[in-house]
């Protein structure tokens, strides 16, 4: 189930990047 945690972390990182761009 570690993959899910990694996925969430990855998604959060992407969302942060998008937020910074907006």
Biopython code that builds the backbone (N, CA, C, O; Angstrom):
import numpy as np
from Bio.PDB.StructureBuilder import StructureBuilder

atoms = [
    (1, "UNK", "N", (0.842, -1.210, 0.000)),
    (1, "UNK", "CA", (0.000, 0.000, 0.000)),
    (1, "UNK", "C", (0.873, 1.255, 0.000)),
    (1, "UNK", "O", (0.364, 2.374, 0.072)),
    (2, "UNK", "N", (2.176, 1.063, -0.080)),
    (2, "UNK", "CA", (3.046, 2.249, -0.096)),
    (2, "UNK", "C", (2.832, 3.046, -1.377)),
    (2, "UNK", "O", (2.950, 4.271, -1.379)),
    (3, "UNK", "N", (2.516, 2.347, -2.466)),
    (3, "UNK", "CA", (2.338, 3.048, -3.742)),
    (3, "UNK", "C", (1.286, 4.141, -3.608)),
    (3, "UNK", "O", (1.441, 5.229, -4.162)),
    (4, "UNK", "N", (0.226, 3.854, -2.881)),
    (4, "UNK", "CA", (-0.844, 4.864, -2.735)),
    (4, "UNK", "C", (-0.281, 6.114, -2.068)),
    (4, "UNK", "O", (-0.540, 7.234, -2.508)),
    (5, "UNK", "N", (0.489, 5.914, -1.007)),
    (5, "UNK", "CA", (1.067, 7.082, -0.307)),
    (5, "UNK", "C", (1.943, 7.867, -1.267)),
    (5, "UNK", "O", (1.904, 9.097, -1.299)),
    (6, "UNK", "N", (2.733, 7.144, -2.047)),
    (6, "UNK", "CA", (3.609, 7.834, -3.016)),
    (6, "UNK", "C", (2.762, 8.611, -4.013)),
    (6, "UNK", "O", (3.083, 9.743, -4.374)),
    (7, "UNK", "N", (1.692, 7.993, -4.445)),
    (7, "UNK", "CA", (0.820, 8.651, -5.418)),
    (7, "UNK", "C", (0.250, 9.941, -4.830)),
    (7, "UNK", "O", (0.248, 10.986, -5.481)),
    (8, "UNK", "N", (-0.223, 9.853, -3.612)),
    (8, "UNK", "CA", (-0.796, 11.047, -2.970)),
    (8, "UNK", "C", (0.260, 12.136, -2.867)),
    (8, "UNK", "O", (0.000, 13.301, -3.169)),
    (9, "UNK", "N", (1.450, 11.746, -2.440)),
    (9, "UNK", "CA", (2.536, 12.733, -2.327)),
    (9, "UNK", "C", (2.795, 13.362, -3.692)),
    (9, "UNK", "O", (2.960, 14.576, -3.803)),
    (10, "UNK", "N", (2.828, 12.536, -4.721)),
    (10, "UNK", "CA", (3.087, 13.039, -6.077)),
    (10, "UNK", "C", (1.988, 14.014, -6.504)),
    (10, "UNK", "O", (2.261, 15.094, -7.027)),
    (11, "UNK", "N", (0.749, 13.609, -6.268)),
    (11, "UNK", "CA", (-0.368, 14.484, -6.648)),
    (11, "UNK", "C", (-0.298, 15.802, -5.883)),
    (11, "UNK", "O", (-0.504, 16.872, -6.457)),
    (12, "UNK", "N", (-0.011, 15.719, -4.607)),
    (12, "UNK", "CA", (0.073, 16.940, -3.795)),
    (12, "UNK", "C", (1.161, 17.849, -4.348)),
    (12, "UNK", "O", (0.989, 19.066, -4.419)),
    (13, "UNK", "N", (2.267, 17.260, -4.734)),
    (13, "UNK", "CA", (3.373, 18.055, -5.278)),
    (13, "UNK", "C", (2.926, 18.762, -6.560)),
    (13, "UNK", "O", (3.218, 19.941, -6.762)),
    (14, "UNK", "N", (2.233, 18.048, -7.401)),
    (14, "UNK", "CA", (1.759, 18.642, -8.662)),
    (14, "UNK", "C", (0.775, 19.778, -8.352)),
    (14, "UNK", "O", (0.870, 20.860, -8.932)),
    (15, "UNK", "N", (-0.154, 19.532, -7.449)),
    (15, "UNK", "CA", (-1.142, 20.567, -7.101)),
    (15, "UNK", "C", (-0.425, 21.804, -6.577)),
    (15, "UNK", "O", (-0.815, 22.930, -6.888)),
    (16, "UNK", "N", (0.618, 21.599, -5.786)),
    (16, "UNK", "CA", (1.363, 22.753, -5.258)),
    (16, "UNK", "C", (1.973, 23.542, -6.408)),
    (16, "UNK", "O", (1.929, 24.773, -6.424)),
    (17, "UNK", "N", (2.532, 22.833, -7.351)),
    (17, "UNK", "CA", (3.145, 23.511, -8.506)),
    (17, "UNK", "C", (2.076, 24.304, -9.255)),
    (17, "UNK", "O", (2.295, 25.465, -9.602)),
    (18, "UNK", "N", (0.939, 23.695, -9.502)),
    (18, "UNK", "CA", (-0.128, 24.395, -10.227)),
    (18, "UNK", "C", (-0.574, 25.629, -9.444)),
    (18, "UNK", "O", (-0.825, 26.688, -10.020)),
    (19, "UNK", "N", (-0.666, 25.478, -8.142)),
    (19, "UNK", "CA", (-1.105, 26.618, -7.314)),
    (19, "UNK", "C", (-0.107, 27.761, -7.444)),
    (19, "UNK", "O", (-0.495, 28.926, -7.543)),
    (20, "UNK", "N", (1.149, 27.431, -7.444)),
    (20, "UNK", "CA", (2.178, 28.476, -7.530)),
    (20, "UNK", "C", (2.076, 29.181, -8.901)),
    (20, "UNK", "O", (2.309, 30.385, -9.011)),
    (21, "UNK", "N", (1.729, 28.411, -9.923)),
    (21, "UNK", "CA", (1.628, 29.006, -11.269)),
    (21, "UNK", "C", (0.423, 29.939, -11.327)),
    (21, "UNK", "O", (0.498, 31.023, -11.906)),
    (22, "UNK", "N", (-0.674, 29.522, -10.734)),
    (22, "UNK", "CA", (-1.890, 30.342, -10.804)),
    (22, "UNK", "C", (-1.725, 31.577, -9.993)),
    (22, "UNK", "O", (-2.639, 32.398, -9.924)),
]
sb = StructureBuilder()
sb.init_structure("model")
sb.init_model(0)
sb.init_chain("A")
sb.init_seg("    ")
for serial, (resi, resn, name, xyz) in enumerate(atoms, 1):
    if name == "N":
        sb.init_residue(resn, " ", resi, " ")
    sb.init_atom(name, np.array(xyz, "f"), 0.0, 1.0, " ", f" {name:<3s}", serial, name[0])
structure = sb.get_structure()
